[in-house]
Amino acid sequence: MPNRFLFVRSPDLDDRWPYVPAQVATRLSQLGELDVVNTKNQVPLSEQTELNDVNGLIYFPGGPSLTDACIAAAPNLKMVGAVADNAGFGLPIEAIFQRDIPLIDGTRGWAQSVAEIGLSLALSALRRLPWWHARMSALTPHAAWQYEADQFCDDKRFVNGTLGTKKVGIVGLGQIGRRVAEWCHCMGASVVGYDPFLPKAAAQECGATLIDLDQLIVESELLFITVPPTPSAEKIVSRERVFQLRTGALVVIVTRAHGIDMDALRKRIINNELMGALDVYDEEPVPANDPLLNRENVIHTPHIAGRTRDANIAAIDVIVDDFQRILLNEQPLARVTREMVDIRLYRKDVPEDA
C-alpha cells in the first residue's frame, strides 16, 4: 500500500505562509497519498480524522491541536515535520521522542534568506547605500555628486570600504552564522567565530577560526550576532563587551537581538561610536521614539530576513527531503534531538572548554 501523509493546517496559512500549502501538496503527493486537514477547529486532530494508517504528517498550528493522544492514535506514524524553531514548539515533543519518531524541523530552510540579509546589511552599511540612495532621491544631481574627497566617498568615522579587507567576528555559527562566515571568507575577510557548541573542524569548514569571545570582541571590525534566543546566549555580548568594541565598528544583528545588550548598543550608537545594521530588535515593532531610528550610522529592516518565497519553499523541502530519506532507510539531516531541545530551551551553561 502507498504511504499515507497528512497535512495539518489552518485556513489562514495561505496568508501567513503563502507558498507553503502548494509546496506541501506538490512534494508530499510525490511520496504517497496526501490528505489535508484545513479547519479552525482546535479540537485534537485524533478527534477530527482517522490517524490509524497515517505514516507521516506535516503540522502547522492554528487549526487542530496535536496532542499526546494524537500520537498514540497513529500507530503507523513514522515521521513528523514542522517549522518549530528546533524546539518542538506546539508539538507533543515527549510523546514523539518516546516513540522514537523522527521529528524533522524545517526551520533551517530560512537560513539562506536570513544569512543573505545579514551580508546585505553589512555591505550596505560599509558603503552607506541607503544614505546615497536617499541623497539621489532628495537632492539635485549636482548636490548628490558631492564626495568627501575626489577619490573617497565613505564615512571615515566608521568601518568602511570593502569587506575583503576586514576582520569579521561572528557570534553563533549555526546554519545562518556558518553561511555568513563562508561568504565573508570567500570575499577575502579574516573570519573569527564564537560558538561553544560547534566543533573546531566544523568552523574551519566555513572559513572561521574559533577564538575566545572576549578576544573576538576586541579584534572585530564587523561583528555579526547570529545566535538564536537560547538561555545560554542571552546578552552573551554583555554591556561590558559592547563597550569593548573598537570605536567605529559595525554591529550586524539578525535572528534575534537576544544575544546582545541592546541598551549598551544604543548608547554607543547614539554617541556615534558604533554603526548598527539591524533586522531584529529588543522591542518589535520598533517604537516611533526609539533613538536608533533616523540616524546616519544605522540601517535597518523590519524583521524581514527570513520572510521570502524561497524560505517558505525551502522549509518544506527540508522536511520532505528528510521524509524521503526515512522512507529509503537513510539518516535524516534535520532531525530534532533531545540535546537540541535542551540547548534551545533550558541549558544556561556552555561547555567548560569553550
Secondary structure as GFF3:
##gff-version 3
##sequence-region A 1 354
A	DSSP	beta_strand	4	9	.	.	.	ID=ss1
A	DSSP	alpha_helix	13	16	.	.	.	ID=ss2
A	DSSP	alpha_helix	20	29	.	.	.	ID=ss3
A	DSSP	beta_strand	33	38	.	.	.	ID=ss4
A	DSSP	three_ten_helix	45	47	.	.	.	ID=ss5
A	DSSP	beta_strand	56	59	.	.	.	ID=ss6
A	DSSP	alpha_helix	68	72	.	.	.	ID=ss7
A	DSSP	beta_strand	79	82	.	.	.	ID=ss8
A	DSSP	alpha_helix	93	98	.	.	.	ID=ss9
A	DSSP	beta_strand	103	105	.	.	.	ID=ss10
A	DSSP	three_ten_helix	106	110	.	.	.	ID=ss11
A	DSSP	alpha_helix	111	127	.	.	.	ID=ss12
A	DSSP	alpha_helix	129	138	.	.	.	ID=ss13
A	DSSP	alpha_helix	141	144	.	.	.	ID=ss14
A	DSSP	three_ten_helix	163	165	.	.	.	ID=ss15
A	DSSP	beta_strand	167	171	.	.	.	ID=ss16
A	DSSP	alpha_helix	175	186	.	.	.	ID=ss17
A	DSSP	beta_strand	190	194	.	.	.	ID=ss18
A	DSSP	alpha_helix	200	205	.	.	.	ID=ss19
A	DSSP	beta_strand	209	210	.	.	.	ID=ss20
A	DSSP	alpha_helix	213	219	.	.	.	ID=ss21
A	DSSP	beta_strand	222	225	.	.	.	ID=ss22
A	DSSP	three_ten_helix	231	233	.	.	.	ID=ss23
A	DSSP	alpha_helix	239	242	.	.	.	ID=ss24
A	DSSP	beta_strand	250	253	.	.	.	ID=ss25
A	DSSP	three_ten_helix	257	259	.	.	.	ID=ss26
A	DSSP	alpha_helix	262	270	.	.	.	ID=ss27
A	DSSP	beta_strand	275	278	.	.	.	ID=ss28
A	DSSP	beta_strand	298	300	.	.	.	ID=ss29
A	DSSP	alpha_helix	309	327	.	.	.	ID=ss30
A	DSSP	alpha_helix	338	345	.	.	.	ID=ss31
###
